[in-house]
Amino acid sequence: MSKSLTGTVVSNKMDKTVIVAVERLKSHPLYKKRYKVTARYAAHDEANALQVGDKVEIVESRPISRRKHFVVSKTIQKARGVK
């Protein structure tokens, strides 16, 4: 079973590649306070259709390049105010 993550597109400046920021909550081992941790993944976008701010789901795949190991599977929500 391949890993599936949900995040927000933060960069689309490369050809057929977007950078997706995935946030998760982590708990401090001693103080138990929860805080956000952000991981950024390079994902393959074949159609170059995504814009900054779009919420997407990415799925793990075979290595496409040195940094790309994820493919955009679906767009959950388009960004607001995009021309």
N, CA, C and O atoms as a Maestro MAE file, in Angstrom:
{
 s_m_m2io_version
 :::
 2.0.0
}

f_m_ct {
 s_m_title
 :::
 protein
 m_atom[332] {
  # First column is atom index #
  i_m_mmod_type
  r_m_x_coord
  r_m_y_coord
  r_m_z_coord
  i_m_residue_number
  s_m_chain_name
  s_m_pdb_residue_name
  s_m_pdb_atom_name
  i_m_atomic_number
  :::
  1 25 0.842 -1.175 0.000 1 A "MET " " N  " 7
  2 3 0.000 0.000 0.000 1 A "MET " " CA " 6
  3 2 0.890 1.241 0.000 1 A "MET " " C  " 6
  4 15 1.823 1.342 0.796 1 A "MET " " O  " 8
  5 25 0.599 2.179 -0.889 2 A "SER " " N  " 7
  6 3 1.433 3.364 -0.990 2 A "SER " " CA " 6
  7 2 0.928 4.463 -0.050 2 A "SER " " C  " 6
  8 15 -0.258 4.537 0.273 2 A "SER " " O  " 8
  9 25 1.852 5.300 0.372 3 A "LYS " " N  " 7
  10 3 1.543 6.375 1.303 3 A "LYS " " CA " 6
  11 2 0.757 7.471 0.587 3 A "LYS " " C  " 6
  12 15 1.077 7.831 -0.546 3 A "LYS " " O  " 8
  13 25 -0.260 7.994 1.244 4 A "SER " " N  " 7
  14 3 -1.090 9.064 0.696 4 A "SER " " CA " 6
  15 2 -1.090 10.235 1.673 4 A "SER " " C  " 6
  16 15 -1.356 10.045 2.859 4 A "SER " " O  " 8
  17 25 -0.796 11.447 1.192 5 A "LEU " " N  " 7
  18 3 -0.712 12.627 2.034 5 A "LEU " " CA " 6
  19 2 -1.564 13.748 1.446 5 A "LEU " " C  " 6
  20 15 -1.781 13.797 0.235 5 A "LEU " " O  " 8
  21 25 -2.042 14.640 2.295 6 A "THR " " N  " 7
  22 3 -2.824 15.790 1.866 6 A "THR " " CA " 6
  23 2 -2.096 17.051 2.271 6 A "THR " " C  " 6
  24 15 -1.643 17.178 3.409 6 A "THR " " O  " 8
  25 25 -1.981 18.003 1.323 7 A "GLY " " N  " 7
  26 3 -1.274 19.232 1.626 7 A "GLY " " CA " 6
  27 2 -1.642 20.359 0.687 7 A "GLY " " C  " 6
  28 15 -2.576 20.246 -0.107 7 A "GLY " " O  " 8
  29 25 -0.898 21.449 0.786 8 A "THR " " N  " 7
  30 3 -1.148 22.656 0.017 8 A "THR " " CA " 6
  31 2 0.030 22.923 -0.914 8 A "THR " " C  " 6
  32 15 1.187 22.780 -0.517 8 A "THR " " O  " 8
  33 25 -0.265 23.312 -2.153 9 A "VAL " " N  " 7
  34 3 0.785 23.653 -3.115 9 A "VAL " " CA " 6
  35 2 1.389 24.990 -2.709 9 A "VAL " " C  " 6
  36 15 0.670 25.979 -2.566 9 A "VAL " " O  " 8
  37 25 2.714 25.026 -2.521 10 A "VAL " " N  " 7
  38 3 3.388 26.264 -2.132 10 A "VAL " " CA " 6
  39 2 4.283 26.801 -3.247 10 A "VAL " " C  " 6
  40 15 4.713 27.952 -3.183 10 A "VAL " " O  " 8
  41 25 4.572 25.991 -4.266 11 A "SER " " N  " 7
  42 3 5.381 26.453 -5.394 11 A "SER " " CA " 6
  43 2 5.022 25.642 -6.625 11 A "SER " " C  " 6
  44 15 4.839 24.427 -6.556 11 A "SER " " O  " 8
  45 25 4.922 26.344 -7.771 12 A "ASN " " N  " 7
  46 3 4.680 25.653 -9.042 12 A "ASN " " CA " 6
  47 2 5.602 26.202 -10.128 12 A "ASN " " C  " 6
  48 15 5.225 26.239 -11.299 12 A "ASN " " O  " 8
  49 25 6.799 26.625 -9.750 13 A "LYS " " N  " 7
  50 3 7.706 27.283 -10.676 13 A "LYS " " CA " 6
  51 2 8.454 26.318 -11.596 13 A "LYS " " C  " 6
  52 15 9.007 26.741 -12.611 13 A "LYS " " O  " 8
  53 25 8.477 25.042 -11.259 14 A "MET " " N  " 7
  54 3 9.181 24.069 -12.089 14 A "MET " " CA " 6
  55 2 8.231 23.462 -13.113 14 A "MET " " C  " 6
  56 15 7.011 23.531 -12.959 14 A "MET " " O  " 8
  57 25 8.794 22.870 -14.154 15 A "ASP " " N  " 7
  58 3 7.997 22.235 -15.200 15 A "ASP " " CA " 6
  59 2 7.545 20.862 -14.726 15 A "ASP " " C  " 6
  60 15 8.373 20.019 -14.383 15 A "ASP " " O  " 8
  61 25 6.233 20.632 -14.703 16 A "LYS " " N  " 7
  62 3 5.613 19.365 -14.311 16 A "LYS " " CA " 6
  63 2 5.921 18.947 -12.874 16 A "LYS " " C  " 6
  64 15 5.854 17.765 -12.537 16 A "LYS " " O  " 8
  65 25 6.259 19.921 -12.033 17 A "THR " " N  " 7
  66 3 6.574 19.641 -10.635 17 A "THR " " CA " 6
  67 2 5.966 20.719 -9.759 17 A "THR " " C  " 6
  68 15 6.026 21.904 -10.087 17 A "THR " " O  " 8
  69 25 5.380 20.306 -8.644 18 A "VAL " " N  " 7
  70 3 4.894 21.243 -7.632 18 A "VAL " " CA " 6
  71 2 5.488 20.856 -6.293 18 A "VAL " " C  " 6
  72 15 5.807 19.691 -6.054 18 A "VAL " " O  " 8
  73 25 5.633 21.840 -5.423 19 A "ILE " " N  " 7
  74 3 6.073 21.582 -4.053 19 A "ILE " " CA " 6
  75 2 4.837 21.640 -3.169 19 A "ILE " " C  " 6
  76 15 4.108 22.633 -3.171 19 A "ILE " " O  " 8
  77 25 4.603 20.570 -2.411 20 A "VAL " " N  " 7
  78 3 3.424 20.458 -1.561 20 A "VAL " " CA " 6
  79 2 3.879 20.458 -0.101 20 A "VAL " " C  " 6
  80 15 4.730 19.662 0.296 20 A "VAL " " O  " 8
  81 25 3.296 21.367 0.693 21 A "ALA " " N  " 7
  82 3 3.593 21.441 2.121 21 A "ALA " " CA " 6
  83 2 2.531 20.641 2.869 21 A "ALA " " C  " 6
  84 15 1.336 20.909 2.750 21 A "ALA " " O  " 8
  85 25 2.984 19.656 3.640 22 A "VAL " " N  " 7
  86 3 2.081 18.799 4.415 22 A "VAL " " CA " 6
  87 2 2.314 19.106 5.892 22 A "VAL " " C  " 6
  88 15 3.423 18.952 6.404 22 A "VAL " " O  " 8
  89 25 1.246 19.544 6.570 23 A "GLU " " N  " 7
  90 3 1.339 19.853 7.993 23 A "GLU " " CA " 6
  91 2 0.776 18.706 8.815 23 A "GLU " " C  " 6
  92 15 -0.217 18.081 8.440 23 A "GLU " " O  " 8
  93 25 1.429 18.437 9.950 24 A "ARG " " N  " 7
  94 3 0.904 17.449 10.880 24 A "ARG " " CA " 6
  95 2 1.147 17.955 12.287 24 A "ARG " " C  " 6
  96 15 2.038 18.772 12.518 24 A "ARG " " O  " 8
  97 25 0.352 17.467 13.226 25 A "LEU " " N  " 7
  98 3 0.504 17.850 14.620 25 A "LEU " " CA " 6
  99 2 1.371 16.828 15.336 25 A "LEU " " C  " 6
  100 15 1.183 15.620 15.188 25 A "LEU " " O  " 8
  101 25 2.313 17.325 16.106 26 A "LYS " " N  " 7
  102 3 3.213 16.475 16.859 26 A "LYS " " CA " 6
  103 2 3.105 16.872 18.326 26 A "LYS " " C  " 6
  104 15 2.861 18.036 18.640 26 A "LYS " " O  " 8
  105 25 3.282 15.929 19.200 27 A "SER " " N  " 7
  106 3 3.171 16.187 20.630 27 A "SER " " CA " 6
  107 2 4.554 16.166 21.274 27 A "SER " " C  " 6
  108 15 5.365 15.280 21.004 27 A "SER " " O  " 8
  109 25 4.809 17.154 22.131 28 A "HIS " " N  " 7
  110 3 6.088 17.211 22.830 28 A "HIS " " CA " 6
  111 2 6.146 16.061 23.840 28 A "HIS " " C  " 6
  112 15 5.179 15.840 24.570 28 A "HIS " " O  " 8
  113 25 7.263 15.324 23.896 29 A "PRO " " N  " 7
  114 3 7.308 14.137 24.754 29 A "PRO " " CA " 6
  115 2 7.179 14.430 26.250 29 A "PRO " " C  " 6
  116 15 6.641 13.606 26.989 29 A "PRO " " O  " 8
  117 25 7.658 15.578 26.706 30 A "LEU " " N  " 7
  118 3 7.604 15.873 28.131 30 A "LEU " " CA " 6
  119 2 6.406 16.758 28.493 30 A "LEU " " C  " 6
  120 15 5.680 16.471 29.444 30 A "LEU " " O  " 8
  121 25 6.209 17.832 27.728 31 A "TYR " " N  " 7
  122 3 5.188 18.816 28.088 31 A "TYR " " CA " 6
  123 2 3.832 18.560 27.447 31 A "TYR " " C  " 6
  124 15 2.851 19.213 27.803 31 A "TYR " " O  " 8
  125 25 3.761 17.642 26.528 32 A "LYS " " N  " 7
  126 3 2.514 17.204 25.885 32 A "LYS " " CA " 6
  127 2 1.814 18.289 25.061 32 A "LYS " " C  " 6
  128 15 0.677 18.100 24.627 32 A "LYS " " O  " 8
  129 25 2.482 19.416 24.846 33 A "LYS " " N  " 7
  130 3 1.885 20.450 23.994 33 A "LYS " " CA " 6
  131 2 1.998 20.004 22.543 33 A "LYS " " C  " 6
  132 15 3.018 19.460 22.119 33 A "LYS " " O  " 8
  133 25 0.916 20.249 21.784 34 A "ARG " " N  " 7
  134 3 0.921 19.865 20.373 34 A "ARG " " CA " 6
  135 2 1.353 21.060 19.534 34 A "ARG " " C  " 6
  136 15 0.944 22.194 19.787 34 A "ARG " " O  " 8
  137 25 2.189 20.791 18.529 35 A "TYR " " N  " 7
  138 3 2.677 21.841 17.654 35 A "TYR " " CA " 6
  139 2 2.721 21.327 16.227 35 A "TYR " " C  " 6
  140 15 2.747 20.121 15.986 35 A "TYR " " O  " 8
  141 25 2.730 22.261 15.283 36 A "LYS " " N  " 7
  142 3 2.700 21.907 13.867 36 A "LYS " " CA " 6
  143 2 4.102 21.658 13.340 36 A "LYS " " C  " 6
  144 15 5.044 22.377 13.671 36 A "LYS " " O  " 8
  145 25 4.223 20.627 12.511 37 A "VAL " " N  " 7
  146 3 5.461 20.316 11.816 37 A "VAL " " CA " 6
  147 2 5.121 20.284 10.328 37 A "VAL " " C  " 6
  148 15 4.163 19.625 9.923 37 A "VAL " " O  " 8
  149 25 5.899 20.991 9.519 38 A "THR " " N  " 7
  150 3 5.640 21.056 8.084 38 A "THR " " CA " 6
  151 2 6.729 20.309 7.332 38 A "THR " " C  " 6
  152 15 7.920 20.514 7.567 38 A "THR " " O  " 8
  153 25 6.306 19.443 6.429 39 A "ALA " " N  " 7
  154 3 7.233 18.741 5.541 39 A "ALA " " CA " 6
  155 2 6.895 19.142 4.112 39 A "ALA " " C  " 6
  156 15 5.720 19.254 3.760 39 A "ALA " " O  " 8
  157 25 7.912 19.359 3.290 40 A "ARG " " N  " 7
  158 3 7.696 19.767 1.903 40 A "ARG " " CA " 6
  159 2 8.114 18.629 0.979 40 A "ARG " " C  " 6
  160 15 9.213 18.088 1.098 40 A "ARG " " O  " 8
  161 25 7.223 18.275 0.060 41 A "TYR " " N  " 7
  162 3 7.473 17.184 -0.881 41 A "TYR " " CA " 6
  163 2 7.369 17.702 -2.304 41 A "TYR " " C  " 6
  164 15 6.489 18.504 -2.617 41 A "TYR " " O  " 8
  165 25 8.267 17.245 -3.165 42 A "ALA " " N  " 7
  166 3 8.168 17.536 -4.597 42 A "ALA " " CA " 6
  167 2 7.268 16.469 -5.208 42 A "ALA " " C  " 6
  168 15 7.487 15.274 -5.008 42 A "ALA " " O  " 8
  169 25 6.252 16.906 -5.957 43 A "ALA " " N  " 7
  170 3 5.281 15.976 -6.536 43 A "ALA " " CA " 6
  171 2 5.140 16.241 -8.030 43 A "ALA " " C  " 6
  172 15 5.269 17.377 -8.488 43 A "ALA " " O  " 8
  173 25 4.877 15.185 -8.776 44 A "HIS " " N  " 7
  174 3 4.745 15.265 -10.230 44 A "HIS " " CA " 6
  175 2 3.342 15.738 -10.606 44 A "HIS " " C  " 6
  176 15 2.344 15.174 -10.157 44 A "HIS " " O  " 8
  177 25 3.281 16.785 -11.439 45 A "ASP " " N  " 7
  178 3 2.017 17.336 -11.945 45 A "ASP " " CA " 6
  179 2 2.108 17.330 -13.467 45 A "ASP " " C  " 6
  180 15 2.606 18.285 -14.063 45 A "ASP " " O  " 8
  181 25 1.635 16.273 -14.090 46 A "GLU " " N  " 7
  182 3 1.803 16.072 -15.535 46 A "GLU " " CA " 6
  183 2 1.191 17.195 -16.362 46 A "GLU " " C  " 6
  184 15 1.768 17.583 -17.378 46 A "GLU " " O  " 8
  185 25 0.045 17.726 -15.959 47 A "ALA " " N  " 7
  186 3 -0.670 18.716 -16.780 47 A "ALA " " CA " 6
  187 2 -0.258 20.158 -16.488 47 A "ALA " " C  " 6
  188 15 -0.738 21.068 -17.165 47 A "ALA " " O  " 8
  189 25 0.598 20.395 -15.524 48 A "ASN " " N  " 7
  190 3 0.954 21.754 -15.100 48 A "ASN " " CA " 6
  191 2 -0.290 22.571 -14.778 48 A "ASN " " C  " 6
  192 15 -0.346 23.759 -15.095 48 A "ASN " " O  " 8
  193 25 -1.281 21.957 -14.157 49 A "ALA " " N  " 7
  194 3 -2.576 22.596 -13.936 49 A "ALA " " CA " 6
  195 2 -2.729 23.215 -12.554 49 A "ALA " " C  " 6
  196 15 -3.656 23.993 -12.331 49 A "ALA " " O  " 8
  197 25 -1.850 22.890 -11.631 50 A "LEU " " N  " 7
  198 3 -2.031 23.341 -10.251 50 A "LEU " " CA " 6
  199 2 -1.451 24.727 -10.024 50 A "LEU " " C  " 6
  200 15 -0.448 25.111 -10.625 50 A "LEU " " O  " 8
  201 25 -2.115 25.471 -9.132 51 A "GLN " " N  " 7
  202 3 -1.682 26.808 -8.763 51 A "GLN " " CA " 6
  203 2 -1.317 26.828 -7.279 51 A "GLN " " C  " 6
  204 15 -1.693 25.932 -6.524 51 A "GLN " " O  " 8
  205 25 -0.587 27.851 -6.877 52 A "VAL " " N  " 7
  206 3 -0.211 28.012 -5.466 52 A "VAL " " CA " 6
  207 2 -1.483 28.196 -4.643 52 A "VAL " " C  " 6
  208 15 -2.335 29.014 -4.992 52 A "VAL " " O  " 8
  209 25 -1.615 27.445 -3.561 53 A "GLY " " N  " 7
  210 3 -2.781 27.525 -2.692 53 A "GLY " " CA " 6
  211 2 -3.761 26.389 -2.865 53 A "GLY " " C  " 6
  212 15 -4.651 26.221 -2.031 53 A "GLY " " O  " 8
  213 25 -3.628 25.592 -3.931 54 A "ASP " " N  " 7
  214 3 -4.529 24.459 -4.144 54 A "ASP " " CA " 6
  215 2 -4.285 23.390 -3.089 54 A "ASP " " C  " 6
  216 15 -3.139 23.116 -2.730 54 A "ASP " " O  " 8
  217 25 -5.355 22.787 -2.594 55 A "LYS " " N  " 7
  218 3 -5.239 21.643 -1.686 55 A "LYS " " CA " 6
  219 2 -5.263 20.385 -2.539 55 A "LYS " " C  " 6
  220 15 -6.173 20.201 -3.348 55 A "LYS " " O  " 8
  221 25 -4.271 19.518 -2.368 56 A "VAL " " N  " 7
  222 3 -4.133 18.332 -3.208 56 A "VAL " " CA " 6
  223 2 -3.835 17.105 -2.366 56 A "VAL " " C  " 6
  224 15 -3.430 17.203 -1.208 56 A "VAL " " O  " 8
  225 25 -4.044 15.953 -2.975 57 A "GLU " " N  " 7
  226 3 -3.644 14.681 -2.379 57 A "GLU " " CA " 6
  227 2 -2.517 14.127 -3.227 57 A "GLU " " C  " 6
  228 15 -2.628 14.055 -4.451 57 A "GLU " " O  " 8
  229 25 -1.424 13.734 -2.571 58 A "ILE " " N  " 7
  230 3 -0.291 13.150 -3.288 58 A "ILE " " CA " 6
  231 2 -0.120 11.707 -2.843 58 A "ILE " " C  " 6
  232 15 -0.390 11.361 -1.693 58 A "ILE " " O  " 8
  233 25 0.335 10.867 -3.773 59 A "VAL " " N  " 7
  234 3 0.492 9.436 -3.523 59 A "VAL " " CA " 6
  235 2 1.925 9.051 -3.853 59 A "VAL " " C  " 6
  236 15 2.478 9.498 -4.858 59 A "VAL " " O  " 8
  237 25 2.519 8.229 -3.013 60 A "GLU " " N  " 7
  238 3 3.880 7.757 -3.217 60 A "GLU " " CA " 6
  239 2 3.966 6.912 -4.484 60 A "GLU " " C  " 6
  240 15 3.055 6.139 -4.781 60 A "GLU " " O  " 8
  241 25 5.063 7.058 -5.230 61 A "SER " " N  " 7
  242 3 5.240 6.300 -6.468 61 A "SER " " CA " 6
  243 2 6.706 5.910 -6.611 61 A "SER " " C  " 6
  244 15 7.520 6.125 -5.713 61 A "SER " " O  " 8
  245 25 7.013 5.339 -7.748 62 A "ARG " " N  " 7
  246 3 8.412 5.022 -8.028 62 A "ARG " " CA " 6
  247 2 9.188 6.333 -8.141 62 A "ARG " " C  " 6
  248 15 8.573 7.370 -8.388 62 A "ARG " " O  " 8
  249 25 10.502 6.333 -7.973 63 A "PRO " " N  " 7
  250 3 11.262 7.574 -8.102 63 A "PRO " " CA " 6
  251 2 11.183 8.119 -9.532 63 A "PRO " " C  " 6
  252 15 11.495 7.416 -10.494 63 A "PRO " " O  " 8
  253 25 10.761 9.376 -9.655 64 A "ILE " " N  " 7
  254 3 10.644 10.016 -10.962 64 A "ILE " " CA " 6
  255 2 11.915 10.807 -11.254 64 A "ILE " " C  " 6
  256 15 12.357 10.880 -12.400 64 A "ILE " " O  " 8
  257 25 12.497 11.393 -10.222 65 A "SER " " N  " 7
  258 3 13.783 12.072 -10.338 65 A "SER " " CA " 6
  259 2 14.474 11.966 -8.985 65 A "SER " " C  " 6
  260 15 14.050 11.195 -8.124 65 A "SER " " O  " 8
  261 25 15.527 12.734 -8.801 66 A "ARG " " N  " 7
  262 3 16.283 12.622 -7.566 66 A "ARG " " CA " 6
  263 2 15.451 12.988 -6.341 66 A "ARG " " C  " 6
  264 15 15.602 12.368 -5.288 66 A "ARG " " O  " 8
  265 25 14.568 13.994 -6.463 67 A "ARG " " N  " 7
  266 3 13.761 14.435 -5.319 67 A "ARG " " CA " 6
  267 2 12.295 14.079 -5.421 67 A "ARG " " C  " 6
  268 15 11.579 14.180 -4.425 67 A "ARG " " O  " 8
  269 25 11.819 13.666 -6.583 68 A "LYS " " N  " 7
  270 3 10.388 13.413 -6.770 68 A "LYS " " CA " 6
  271 2 10.061 11.940 -6.571 68 A "LYS " " C  " 6
  272 15 10.513 11.082 -7.328 68 A "LYS " " O  " 8
  273 25 9.261 11.657 -5.532 69 A "HIS " " N  " 7
  274 3 8.806 10.301 -5.246 69 A "HIS " " CA " 6
  275 2 7.299 10.269 -5.042 69 A "HIS " " C  " 6
  276 15 6.748 9.260 -4.603 69 A "HIS " " O  " 8
  277 25 6.630 11.380 -5.362 70 A "PHE " " N  " 7
  278 3 5.185 11.484 -5.197 70 A "PHE " " CA " 6
  279 2 4.551 11.981 -6.484 70 A "PHE " " C  " 6
  280 15 5.180 12.689 -7.270 70 A "PHE " " O  " 8
  281 25 3.283 11.596 -6.691 71 A "VAL " " N  " 7
  282 3 2.490 12.039 -7.834 71 A "VAL " " CA " 6
  283 2 1.197 12.637 -7.290 71 A "VAL " " C  " 6
  284 15 0.608 12.103 -6.350 71 A "VAL " " O  " 8
  285 25 0.755 13.750 -7.884 72 A "VAL " " N  " 7
  286 3 -0.516 14.356 -7.473 72 A "VAL " " CA " 6
  287 2 -1.639 13.456 -7.963 72 A "VAL " " C  " 6
  288 15 -1.762 13.220 -9.165 72 A "VAL " " O  " 8
  289 25 -2.465 12.948 -7.045 73 A "SER " " N  " 7
  290 3 -3.536 12.039 -7.446 73 A "SER " " CA " 6
  291 2 -4.840 12.777 -7.700 73 A "SER " " C  " 6
  292 15 -5.572 12.444 -8.632 73 A "SER " " O  " 8
  293 25 -5.141 13.793 -6.865 74 A "LYS " " N  " 7
  294 3 -6.363 14.554 -7.112 74 A "LYS " " CA " 6
  295 2 -6.277 15.913 -6.446 74 A "LYS " " C  " 6
  296 15 -5.531 16.119 -5.488 74 A "LYS " " O  " 8
  297 25 -7.073 16.844 -6.990 75 A "THR " " N  " 7
  298 3 -7.192 18.178 -6.422 75 A "THR " " CA " 6
  299 2 -8.412 18.191 -5.517 75 A "THR " " C  " 6
  300 15 -9.520 17.887 -5.959 75 A "THR " " O  " 8
  301 25 -8.216 18.540 -4.261 76 A "ILE " " N  " 7
  302 3 -9.304 18.561 -3.293 76 A "ILE " " CA " 6
  303 2 -10.046 19.890 -3.353 76 A "ILE " " C  " 6
  304 15 -11.276 19.922 -3.331 76 A "ILE " " O  " 8
  305 25 -9.288 20.997 -3.430 77 A "GLN " " N  " 7
  306 3 -9.904 22.320 -3.441 77 A "GLN " " CA " 6
  307 2 -8.991 23.275 -4.201 77 A "GLN " " C  " 6
  308 15 -7.780 23.298 -3.980 77 A "GLN " " O  " 8
  309 25 -9.582 24.063 -5.098 78 A "LYS " " N  " 7
  310 3 -8.816 25.064 -5.834 78 A "LYS " " CA " 6
  311 2 -8.579 26.271 -4.942 78 A "LYS " " C  " 6
  312 15 -9.345 26.526 -4.013 78 A "LYS " " O  " 8
  313 25 -7.514 27.014 -5.228 79 A "ALA " " N  " 7
  314 3 -7.189 28.199 -4.448 79 A "ALA " " CA " 6
  315 2 -8.196 29.308 -4.720 79 A "ALA " " C  " 6
  316 15 -8.727 29.426 -5.824 79 A "ALA " " O  " 8
  317 25 -8.445 30.107 -3.709 80 A "ARG " " N  " 7
  318 3 -9.365 31.238 -3.869 80 A "ARG " " CA " 6
  319 2 -8.644 32.402 -4.522 80 A "ARG " " C  " 6
  320 15 -7.446 32.599 -4.321 80 A "ARG " " O  " 8
  321 25 -9.395 33.179 -5.315 81 A "GLY " " N  " 7
  322 3 -8.862 34.400 -5.897 81 A "GLY " " CA " 6
  323 2 -7.856 34.202 -7.002 81 A "GLY " " C  " 6
  324 15 -7.090 35.120 -7.294 81 A "GLY " " O  " 8
  325 25 -7.824 33.032 -7.633 82 A "VAL " " N  " 7
  326 3 -6.901 32.794 -8.727 82 A "VAL " " CA " 6
  327 2 -7.524 33.296 -10.003 82 A "VAL " " C  " 6
  328 15 -8.693 33.025 -10.280 82 A "VAL " " O  " 8
  329 25 -6.748 34.030 -10.788 83 A "LYS " " N  " 7
  330 3 -7.279 34.598 -12.030 83 A "LYS " " CA " 6
  331 2 -7.394 33.555 -13.118 83 A "LYS " " C  " 6
  332 15 -7.824 33.866 -14.228 83 A "LYS " " O  " 8
  :::
 }
 m_bond[331] {
  # First column is bond index #
  i_m_from
  i_m_to
  i_m_order
  :::
  1 1 2 1
  2 2 3 1
  3 3 4 2
  4 3 5 1
  5 5 6 1
  6 6 7 1
  7 7 8 2
  8 7 9 1
  9 9 10 1
  10 10 11 1
  11 11 12 2
  12 11 13 1
  13 13 14 1
  14 14 15 1
  15 15 16 2
  16 15 17 1
  17 17 18 1
  18 18 19 1
  19 19 20 2
  20 19 21 1
  21 21 22 1
  22 22 23 1
  23 23 24 2
  24 23 25 1
  25 25 26 1
  26 26 27 1
  27 27 28 2
  28 27 29 1
  29 29 30 1
  30 30 31 1
  31 31 32 2
  32 31 33 1
  33 33 34 1
  34 34 35 1
  35 35 36 2
  36 35 37 1
  37 37 38 1
  38 38 39 1
  39 39 40 2
  40 39 41 1
  41 41 42 1
  42 42 43 1
  43 43 44 2
  44 43 45 1
  45 45 46 1
  46 46 47 1
  47 47 48 2
  48 47 49 1
  49 49 50 1
  50 50 51 1
  51 51 52 2
  52 51 53 1
  53 53 54 1
  54 54 55 1
  55 55 56 2
  56 55 57 1
  57 57 58 1
  58 58 59 1
  59 59 60 2
  60 59 61 1
  61 61 62 1
  62 62 63 1
  63 63 64 2
  64 63 65 1
  65 65 66 1
  66 66 67 1
  67 67 68 2
  68 67 69 1
  69 69 70 1
  70 70 71 1
  71 71 72 2
  72 71 73 1
  73 73 74 1
  74 74 75 1
  75 75 76 2
  76 75 77 1
  77 77 78 1
  78 78 79 1
  79 79 80 2
  80 79 81 1
  81 81 82 1
  82 82 83 1
  83 83 84 2
  84 83 85 1
  85 85 86 1
  86 86 87 1
  87 87 88 2
  88 87 89 1
  89 89 90 1
  90 90 91 1
  91 91 92 2
  92 91 93 1
  93 93 94 1
  94 94 95 1
  95 95 96 2
  96 95 97 1
  97 97 98 1
  98 98 99 1
  99 99 100 2
  100 99 101 1
  101 101 102 1
  102 102 103 1
  103 103 104 2
  104 103 105 1
  105 105 106 1
  106 106 107 1
  107 107 108 2
  108 107 109 1
  109 109 110 1
  110 110 111 1
  111 111 112 2
  112 111 113 1
  113 113 114 1
  114 114 115 1
  115 115 116 2
  116 115 117 1
  117 117 118 1
  118 118 119 1
  119 119 120 2
  120 119 121 1
  121 121 122 1
  122 122 123 1
  123 123 124 2
  124 123 125 1
  125 125 126 1
  126 126 127 1
  127 127 128 2
  128 127 129 1
  129 129 130 1
  130 130 131 1
  131 131 132 2
  132 131 133 1
  133 133 134 1
  134 134 135 1
  135 135 136 2
  136 135 137 1
  137 137 138 1
  138 138 139 1
  139 139 140 2
  140 139 141 1
  141 141 142 1
  142 142 143 1
  143 143 144 2
  144 143 145 1
  145 145 146 1
  146 146 147 1
  147 147 148 2
  148 147 149 1
  149 149 150 1
  150 150 151 1
  151 151 152 2
  152 151 153 1
  153 153 154 1
  154 154 155 1
  155 155 156 2
  156 155 157 1
  157 157 158 1
  158 158 159 1
  159 159 160 2
  160 159 161 1
  161 161 162 1
  162 162 163 1
  163 163 164 2
  164 163 165 1
  165 165 166 1
  166 166 167 1
  167 167 168 2
  168 167 169 1
  169 169 170 1
  170 170 171 1
  171 171 172 2
  172 171 173 1
  173 173 174 1
  174 174 175 1
  175 175 176 2
  176 175 177 1
  177 177 178 1
  178 178 179 1
  179 179 180 2
  180 179 181 1
  181 181 182 1
  182 182 183 1
  183 183 184 2
  184 183 185 1
  185 185 186 1
  186 186 187 1
  187 187 188 2
  188 187 189 1
  189 189 190 1
  190 190 191 1
  191 191 192 2
  192 191 193 1
  193 193 194 1
  194 194 195 1
  195 195 196 2
  196 195 197 1
  197 197 198 1
  198 198 199 1
  199 199 200 2
  200 199 201 1
  201 201 202 1
  202 202 203 1
  203 203 204 2
  204 203 205 1
  205 205 206 1
  206 206 207 1
  207 207 208 2
  208 207 209 1
  209 209 210 1
  210 210 211 1
  211 211 212 2
  212 211 213 1
  213 213 214 1
  214 214 215 1
  215 215 216 2
  216 215 217 1
  217 217 218 1
  218 218 219 1
  219 219 220 2
  220 219 221 1
  221 221 222 1
  222 222 223 1
  223 223 224 2
  224 223 225 1
  225 225 226 1
  226 226 227 1
  227 227 228 2
  228 227 229 1
  229 229 230 1
  230 230 231 1
  231 231 232 2
  232 231 233 1
  233 233 234 1
  234 234 235 1
  235 235 236 2
  236 235 237 1
  237 237 238 1
  238 238 239 1
  239 239 240 2
  240 239 241 1
  241 241 242 1
  242 242 243 1
  243 243 244 2
  244 243 245 1
  245 245 246 1
  246 246 247 1
  247 247 248 2
  248 247 249 1
  249 249 250 1
  250 250 251 1
  251 251 252 2
  252 251 253 1
  253 253 254 1
  254 254 255 1
  255 255 256 2
  256 255 257 1
  257 257 258 1
  258 258 259 1
  259 259 260 2
  260 259 261 1
  261 261 262 1
  262 262 263 1
  263 263 264 2
  264 263 265 1
  265 265 266 1
  266 266 267 1
  267 267 268 2
  268 267 269 1
  269 269 270 1
  270 270 271 1
  271 271 272 2
  272 271 273 1
  273 273 274 1
  274 274 275 1
  275 275 276 2
  276 275 277 1
  277 277 278 1
  278 278 279 1
  279 279 280 2
  280 279 281 1
  281 281 282 1
  282 282 283 1
  283 283 284 2
  284 283 285 1
  285 285 286 1
  286 286 287 1
  287 287 288 2
  288 287 289 1
  289 289 290 1
  290 290 291 1
  291 291 292 2
  292 291 293 1
  293 293 294 1
  294 294 295 1
  295 295 296 2
  296 295 297 1
  297 297 298 1
  298 298 299 1
  299 299 300 2
  300 299 301 1
  301 301 302 1
  302 302 303 1
  303 303 304 2
  304 303 305 1
  305 305 306 1
  306 306 307 1
  307 307 308 2
  308 307 309 1
  309 309 310 1
  310 310 311 1
  311 311 312 2
  312 311 313 1
  313 313 314 1
  314 314 315 1
  315 315 316 2
  316 315 317 1
  317 317 318 1
  318 318 319 1
  319 319 320 2
  320 319 321 1
  321 321 322 1
  322 322 323 1
  323 323 324 2
  324 323 325 1
  325 325 326 1
  326 326 327 1
  327 327 328 2
  328 327 329 1
  329 329 330 1
  330 330 331 1
  331 331 332 2
  :::
 }
}
